[in-house]
Amino acid sequence: MKFLIQILFFIMGLILFSFGISVAIKVQYLGIHPWDVLNLTLHKKIGLSIGSWNIIVGLFLVSITLFLDRKYVHIGTFLNAILVGILVDFFVFLDLTPHYSSDFINVLILLCAITLMGFGGGMYSAAGIGAGPRDGFMLSISEKLGLSIRIIRIAVETIVLIIGLLLGGSVFIFTFIYTLIQSPIFQFSFLLCSKGLKRMTLHLEQSKNAKSA
């Protein structure tokens, strides 16, 4: 039963995270996350869907992480790499977010998207089924080089952004402040969902013991 709850948290987190990405893409002129800049640019330059590039890049990072440190790769890592891409394409296809000409409203929409990504990321991470392909990649590099995760994250995302720019991608102010906004939301969500998961698990164990008594 505990595993089923973990799966529920994991899937719900992926859905929120993926929906956040699809919403951000709708107002991309304000700036999107460096990884999404890369995926969107590859989509425009080469073809294939944005979600497909999310999967391709994710699996590429997983393969590197497997070589560097296998402990950061679990079943959830592969599920994350594949399901996020599929869900992003699905939500982009549904086109659920209305189009607005007002910059103010679009900024609010983007902030909502960043919040969804941060909360969703914390939720699926709290499930404990496996780090995402990008997180596992950065954790493995951090451990190998003996540098802080924060430094590695900044360095990796800067390199990804430069690659996206060299390929013709566009960025704006929110591209540079994504991490500043998303990281504290991720941390809050991770702690909240971790506590919720433990509480639900404990309640199930107590109910099970009471029935068997």
N, C-alpha and C positions, 0 to 999 in steps of 0.2 A: 504493500500500500504506500509506503514511503516513496518508493521509486515512481509510482504513478503521480504523486504530488510533485515530485521533482520534474517529471516530464511535463506536467501542466504548467509549472512556473517557467520552464525552459521554452515551451511552445508559445505561451503568452508573451514572454519577453521578446522572442524573435519576431512575433507579429507586430508588436508595438515598435520595435527597432526598425523593421522593414518599412512600416507605414510612415515612420518619421523620415526615412530616406526619400520615399516617394513624394512626400509633401514638400521637402526641401528642394527637390528637383524642379517642382512647379515654379519656385521663385528663385531659381539658380542665379539670376543676374545680381542678387544681393550677396552671393558667395555661398559655396557649399564646402563640406568637409574635403580635405586634400585627397582622401581615397576615392571619394565620389567625383572629384574633379578628374582624376585619372580614368575612372570607369566611363564617365560621360564623354570624355575626349576620345577614348578608344572606340566608343560606340559611334561617334560622329565621323571619325577618320577611317575606320576599318569596316564598320558594320557590326552585326550581331546586336542583341539587346543590351541595355545597361545591366540587367540582372545576369545575363550570360557572362559579361566581363567581370562582374562581382564574383561569380563562381570560379572563373578561370584564374583570376588573381588570387582568390582565396585558396584554391587548391595548390597553386604555385608556392604560396607562402607556407602552407602545411607541409609540402615536400621538403622545403628548406628546414623547417622546424624539426621534422623527423630526422634529418641528418645531424642537426645541431644538438637536439635534446628531445628524445622521444617522450619524456614524462609530461610534456606540455600538450601532447596530442592524444585525445580520447575520442570516443564515438561522437560526443557532442561537438567536437571540433569539426568533423566532417559534415555532420548534420547542419551546423551553423553555416559552413561554407556553401552548401548546396541550397538549403531552404531560404536563406536570406535573398539570394539571387532570384529564386522562383517567386517569392513573395513580393519583392520589389517590382518585378515585371507585372505581376498580377494587379498590384495596387495602381501602378502607372496606367495599365490598360483600363481599369475601372474609372480612372480620372475623377476621383471623389471630391477633390478640393476645387472650389470655384475659382475662376480667374478674376483678379481684381486689378484695376489700373492704379489704385492708390498705393503709394510706397509705404505709407504708415501701416495700412492693413497687411501688406505683404511682409513687413518686418515682424508684425505680430504672428503671422502664419509661420514664418521661419523660426521664431522663438519657440512656438508650439512644437514644431518639427524637431528642434534641438532637444527640447524637454522630453519628447517621446523617445528619441534615440537614447538619451541618457538614462531614462527610467527603464526602458526596455533592455538596455545593455546590462544594467545592474540586476535586473530581474533574472535574465537567463544565466548570468554569471553566478548568482546566488544559488541557482539550482544545483550547482556542483557536478554537472555532467561533462564539462570540458570547456576550456577557454576558447574564445573565438579564434579564427585563423590569424588575424592581425595581432591580437593580444598575445597568443602563444608565440608568435614570431618575435615580437618585441621582448617578451620575457626571456626567451632562449638567448637572444643576443645580449641582453642585460647581464645574464648570468655568465656567459662566456667572456665578456669584456670586463666584468666587474664594475660596471657603471650603473647608476640609478636608473630605474624604469622611466622616470620623468625625462631625464636627459636623452635616453634612447628614443622615447616617444617623439620628443621634439625633433631630434635628428632625422628619424625615419620619415615622419610626416613632412618635414621640410624637403627631403630628397624626393618623396613622392610628388609633392607640389611642384617642384622644379621640373620633374619629368613631364608632368601634366602640362606645364607652361610651355616647355620645349616642343611638345606635340601640338600646341595651338590652343590649349585649354584657357578658359577665362576665370579670373578670380576677382573677388571684391572683399570688402572689409570683414564680412562675417567668416570668410575662409580662415582668417588669421586669429579670430577670437572664439572659434568653435570649441577648442579644447578648454578654454577658460570658463565657458558656460557649461559645457557638457560634463566635464569631470566632476564638479561638486554634486550635480544631479545624479550621476552614476553612483557616486559614493553613498549618497543618501538612500537611493533605491536599493543598492546592494545590502546595506545594513538593515533597512526596513524589511526587505524580502527574506533575508537570512533569519531574522528574528521570527518572522511570520511562518517560515518553513519549519523552524525548530518547534514553535508553539503548536503547529498543526500535527507534527510528528509525535510530540509528547502527548497530545490529546488522544491521538489514535492508539498509542501504546497503553495509556491509562484505561481507555475504553475496552481494549482487548483483554487487559489483565482483569478488569472488573467482570467481564463476561465469563472468563475462565475460572474465576474464584468460586 
